[in-house]
């Protein structure tokens, strides 16, 4: 590989593994790392929609208790927040990170050290938040971390706009997939998140994730060890199309799929200026979403309690599911 800032692969043990990581980076040469297929040469400093070069931009990392119960357990999830994104959602609760790119570039070697430190601090897992646009260095960092002794599960926590070839390169390195299924209509995906062909790409990605890791598996303490958990954020005015997404999950993934149905939507960033997005969901919309969940027999998973008073806990820190609402188990 050539170009300023090219990654150093000499620290990877084994020619076969090194070749896999190199093949991932080669997708940067005419970028096809996500479904946007921007075609820019990131190895030579060009940038596409995600505004990210060769290395990730790291915004924050910490042991964190705002995720679903099987991820946080008693000791928390080792979350690693990456800046920028391959989507541009009008309602993004983390927009200072995802759209203003708050953070600093970091090498795969440094990331691997961070994972090991989070494990040492007791985290049940390493939770990679928004990795879809930086799969090559993420894979590189996971290879190094495993070779350096990382034992806890790795969570790939994505917006669901993922590339199948990139996901296949991650097989065996990711234990838990945690994708969003945001939309069932490309019209709204394009208008709200600026994403073309989101629905087909998202559904193909979820099926590939399920092929790799199967249904969610918990250990004796109720901590996730492996598998798929699908998130859906209930949106006002039915813009997310939860009914069609639920049908897809039930038919194509199975009714034993673990679903996290989230009620934390609130208007922020550009959504505050758009009438269809500029309000919280109503209790009626929440109840309708639950009814769909039950109709499709998607009884494995978690739902947030409805709270019309809840607001973004911080405009400058990564938004999270409040600890008191991180999801109750579906009966």
Phi, psi and omega in degrees: 000149183234172175108152180297134179081018178296143183289152178262112183263004186291341180282352181276129178274129176100123182297322182297313179294319179300320180295324178295315179296319178298320179296327176295313180297329180298337176294342176288337186297324170221086205305122176227032185287335176225174184297350177291330180049057184299327178081005178282159178263093182289336177294337180255015175093358177286151181229142178256213185301325184280353175059032185234136179275221183290315186260152179292160168254122183264127180264318183195157172209139183189166169278127200224142186243018184261015180258185180295152185310317182288351176268325184267331179049228179256345186243357176092166179257134181279082187278138178234108184268119177264143179278165181067176186192156175268002169246171175217072187286131179301331187258011188304124181282345178251032189300331176300331179273310189283332186240341176254358171059040179294122178149188181227144178299148182216144180277160174302324179298316178295320177301314179302319178296321178296317179301314182294325177293318178297320176298316180299327180282359173104001181302139179289338185200170171253119190248104184270109187261120180067063182259359193299331184267358185226036183303318183303306179290333175296313176301314179306313182293324179291320177300312180298314183298317178295318180291337177269359172116008179298131183245332186288158179297153176252131180253126176260101190257095193237166175283358177085000178263075191242152180272132179297312178302322178292318178299322180294328176292334180278351184302130182092345180255340177250134181261323185231126174258132182230071183270151165283149161238093191280321190222155169241010180222121181296337178301312182284328176300321181286316183290322188264324185243001176062036185243127174273141175053037181299316189298311181296316180296317182296314182292321177296320180296316180297320178295321177293318177300315180295321177302320183288315192241348178071197182289160182292132180243129179251151176274187184295342178261007179080018180263134180294133178247329183195154172124187185248133168232124183259130177258141169223127177267119178293126182249155178294151175062022176065022187292336179281344179065045184302326182301313180288325177294317179298320177297317179300313181300312183298321185273323188259335178252320176121153182289349176273001178297141178274124182241138172247108182264117190252137182247017189272009181303135169211150182287130177208168179054226185290338183296337181293342180257006184241115189307320183288343184249352195272036176205161171292165173287155178269165177297326177296317178296322177297313181297322177297319179296319177296320180298319178297318178303315181288322179300322180272003176061035177268078190260001177261114178150207191218147176229143173279144174290147176285134178213102184289347183265347186292140178230165177308123182291340181198136178275350186242348179252160178304125178292152182213163172291126182303146184300328180283350182234022189292358173124117173270150180294137173294138183302000000 
